[in-house]
Amino acid sequence: MKRSDDSSKKMGAKLGFIDNSWFGFLLGLLIPILGALFFYIFLIEENSWGKFSDAMANPIILSPLIRLGAIFNLLLFFIFIWTKKDLAARGVIFSTFIYGGLVIYLIYFR
């Protein structure tokens, strides 16, 4: 019995970097971009990376793509909450606020 307890402690030590605000923040910045790519490929049906990067440069298309991609941050946030990774969930919330500020800037000031 003691041997399995030791192995679970080692596994927790190996995955300790996950419950980190910076990890959640970086993942929260990356996931909406991948989510936007997902929505762009499957909803607009353009399978070219060049066309996606052109769309991301267009502020009229960029704002809705970011908003749709940020939905994946909600899923990521709940995964971190359910697995008791509260610091990582805090990082995801912070990155979502940054995306929210970017969307407000694109809608009202650009």
ChimeraX attribute file (.defattr): number of C-alpha atoms within 10 A of each C-alpha:
attribute: neighborCount
match mode: 1-to-1
recipient: residues
	/A:1	5
	/A:2	6
	/A:3	7
	/A:4	9
	/A:5	10
	/A:6	11
	/A:7	11
	/A:8	11
	/A:9	10
	/A:10	12
	/A:11	11
	/A:12	12
	/A:13	10
	/A:14	10
	/A:15	9
	/A:16	11
	/A:17	13
	/A:18	16
	/A:19	19
	/A:20	16
	/A:21	20
	/A:22	18
	/A:23	18
	/A:24	28
	/A:25	20
	/A:26	15
	/A:27	17
	/A:28	28
	/A:29	20
	/A:30	15
	/A:31	19
	/A:32	24
	/A:33	18
	/A:34	15
	/A:35	20
	/A:36	23
	/A:37	22
	/A:38	16
	/A:39	16
	/A:40	21
	/A:41	16
	/A:42	11
	/A:43	9
	/A:44	10
	/A:45	10
	/A:46	13
	/A:47	12
	/A:48	11
	/A:49	11
	/A:50	10
	/A:51	13
	/A:52	18
	/A:53	12
	/A:54	12
	/A:55	15
	/A:56	18
	/A:57	11
	/A:58	11
	/A:59	14
	/A:60	13
	/A:61	13
	/A:62	20
	/A:63	20
	/A:64	14
	/A:65	22
	/A:66	22
	/A:67	18
	/A:68	19
	/A:69	23
	/A:70	25
	/A:71	15
	/A:72	17
	/A:73	24
	/A:74	17
	/A:75	12
	/A:76	20
	/A:77	21
	/A:78	15
	/A:79	14
	/A:80	20
	/A:81	15
	/A:82	11
	/A:83	10
	/A:84	12
	/A:85	19
	/A:86	19
	/A:87	19
	/A:88	27
	/A:89	28
	/A:90	22
	/A:91	23
	/A:92	28
	/A:93	20
	/A:94	19
	/A:95	23
	/A:96	22
	/A:97	12
	/A:98	14
	/A:99	20
	/A:100	16
	/A:101	12
	/A:102	14
	/A:103	19
	/A:104	13
	/A:105	12
	/A:106	14
	/A:107	14
	/A:108	7
	/A:109	7
	/A:110	8
